[in-house]
Amino acid sequence: MLGIKRRNDLTEQQQKKIRLTVHLSFTVIFLICIMIFYRIGNRSIIDKILTLAGYTYGPLLGLFAFGILSKRALPQTWLITAICLAAPVVCYFISQYSAQWFNGFQIGIELLIINGALTYLGLLSISKKEVGTQ
């Protein structure tokens, strides 16, 4: 987006400095926005960020947990992608109907854990025991 790679007049150190400056600038802008919403007393933006994190980081959490906790091998297939895309969709429906299904309980930040668990279980269902392990 910045066109850094196309510019031949910049050294690698200058490119790194530009990238770092842009990242830090957006971090500060984002922090200021959050603090403004906090001061106003509107938690909706923070809730939206946490909900979005639940949908996006859930599959990453499931993949990470599977890699760390499991000694099983995954097939090199599109099923891994399908599982990582299906888990947030399932979580969306769980979130939408949780109040009806769970006697008024509305799922919030727990969405991250549920999403990660669904991804982990999906990966476990398609994995195979590694050869040479007992």
N, C-alpha and C positions, 0 to 999 in steps of 0.2 A: 504494500500500500504506500509506503514511503518512497519507493523507488531506489532504495539504498543499494541493492545489488546491481542495478544498471549504471550507477555512477562509478566511473573509473578513477575519479579524482580524490576519492576518499580511501584512506587506509583502513585496515581491519579494526584498528583501535578507534578511529573516528566513527566508523559504522556502529561499533559496540556502544560508544558513548551516546550516539543519537538514539539507538534503540532503548538504552537504559533511561535516557531523559524522557522519552515518550511514555515508557511504562510507568515511571515514577509520577509523571504529570497526571496520567489518567488515574492512577491510584489515589493521588491527592484530591482530584476532582470528585472521584467516587466517594471518598471519605467525607468530603465537604457536603455532598448531597445527602449522605446518610445522617450526618450530624444535623443538617437543616430539618430533615424529616423527624429526627428524634426530638429536636427542640419544639417543633410544631406539635408534637405529640401524636403524630400519625405513624403507627407501626406497620402500616400496610406495605410500605416499600421493603422493610426488613423482612416481613413475613413472605413477601413475593420472592425475595432473594433466597431465603432459606428453602422455600418450596422448589424453586428452580434448581437449587443445589441438590435437593433430594432426588429430583428426576435425572440430573446430569451426572452426579457423582455416585449414585447408587450402583450402576453397572461397573464403574471403575472400582468401587469398593468390593463388589462381588468378584471381579477378575483378580484383584489383588489378594483377597482372602483365599481364593481357590489356588492361586500360585504359591502362596506361603504355607497354607495349612494342608494342602493335598499333595500327595505323591502320585496322583493319577495323570495320565496323558490324555490330551485333547486331540481329536482328529483335526486335520487341517481342512476345514470345510466351512461353508457359509453358515452353518448352524450356530456357530459362536456369535456371529453378527446378529443373526435372527433372535437369539436369546437375549443379547444385550439391548436389542430394540424392543423386544416384546415385554421385558420386565417393567420399563416405565409405563407402557400402555396399560398393563395389568394394574400397576400402582395407581394410575389415574382413575380407573374404574373403582378400585378399592377406596380411594380418597373421596370420590364423588358419592358413593353409597355407604360409606362407613357409619354415618349417623343412623341409617335405617337398619343396617346389618348388626351393629354393635350397641344397640339400645341407647342411642344418642351420643355415643363417643365419636368425636370428629378427629380423624388422623391429622397430625401436624408434622412436626419435625421427625416423627417416627418413620416417615415415608422413606428417608434415606436408608434406614436399617432394613425395612421391608424390601425395598428395591434391591439392595445388596444381597439379601438372603434369597430372593427369587432368582437373581442372576447366578448365585453360587449353586443353588439347587438345580437350576437348568443346566449349568456346566457339568455338575456332578452326574446328571442323568445321561449325558452323551459321552462321558469320559470312560476310559478303560484303564484297568490296572496296568501299571508299567511293567514291562518284561524285566524279570530279574528281581522284583520285589516280592515280599511275602505278605 
